[in-house]
């Protein structure tokens, strides 16, 4: 049980890092890029909290 939870958290963390990297590569202006990064981080935190059974 703990092992699968740890693997899920690790995969979620790696996906968040990958999406943030890909957002940096998009040809967007700085303000729009910052908004997208904040949205990705919020969604990532919510999904990590779901793995920790907070929600």
C-alpha positions as CSV (number, residue, x, y, z in Angstrom):
1,X,0.0,0.0,0.0
2,X,2.7,2.5,1.0
3,X,4.8,1.5,-2.0
4,X,2.1,2.1,-4.5
5,X,1.3,5.5,-2.9
6,X,4.9,6.5,-3.1
7,X,5.2,5.5,-6.7
8,X,2.0,7.5,-7.5
9,X,3.4,10.5,-5.8
10,X,6.7,10.2,-7.6
11,X,5.0,9.8,-11.0
12,X,2.7,12.8,-10.3
13,X,5.7,14.9,-9.3
14,X,7.6,14.0,-12.5
15,X,4.6,14.8,-14.7
16,X,4.3,18.2,-13.0
17,X,8.0,18.9,-13.7
18,X,7.6,17.8,-17.3
19,X,4.5,19.9,-17.9
20,X,6.3,23.0,-16.4
21,X,9.3,22.4,-18.7
22,X,7.0,22.1,-21.7
23,X,5.2,25.3,-20.8
24,X,8.6,27.1,-20.7
25,X,9.2,25.9,-24.3
26,X,5.9,27.4,-25.6
27,X,6.1,30.6,-27.6
28,X,3.9,32.6,-25.1
29,X,4.5,36.0,-23.6
30,X,5.8,36.1,-20.0
31,X,2.5,37.0,-18.4
32,X,0.6,34.2,-20.0
33,X,3.4,31.7,-19.3
34,X,3.3,32.7,-15.6
35,X,-0.5,32.1,-15.5
36,X,-0.2,28.7,-17.0
37,X,2.6,27.7,-14.6
38,X,0.5,28.8,-11.6
39,X,-2.5,26.7,-12.9
40,X,-0.2,23.7,-13.4
41,X,1.2,24.0,-9.9
42,X,-2.2,24.3,-8.3
43,X,-3.5,21.2,-10.2
44,X,-0.3,19.4,-9.2
45,X,-0.7,20.2,-5.5
46,X,-4.3,19.1,-5.6
47,X,-3.4,15.8,-7.2
48,X,-0.6,15.2,-4.7
49,X,-3.0,16.0,-1.8
50,X,-5.4,13.5,-3.3
51,X,-2.7,10.8,-3.0
52,X,-2.1,11.8,0.6
53,X,-5.9,11.2,1.2
54,X,-6.6,14.8,2.2
55,X,-9.4,15.0,-0.3
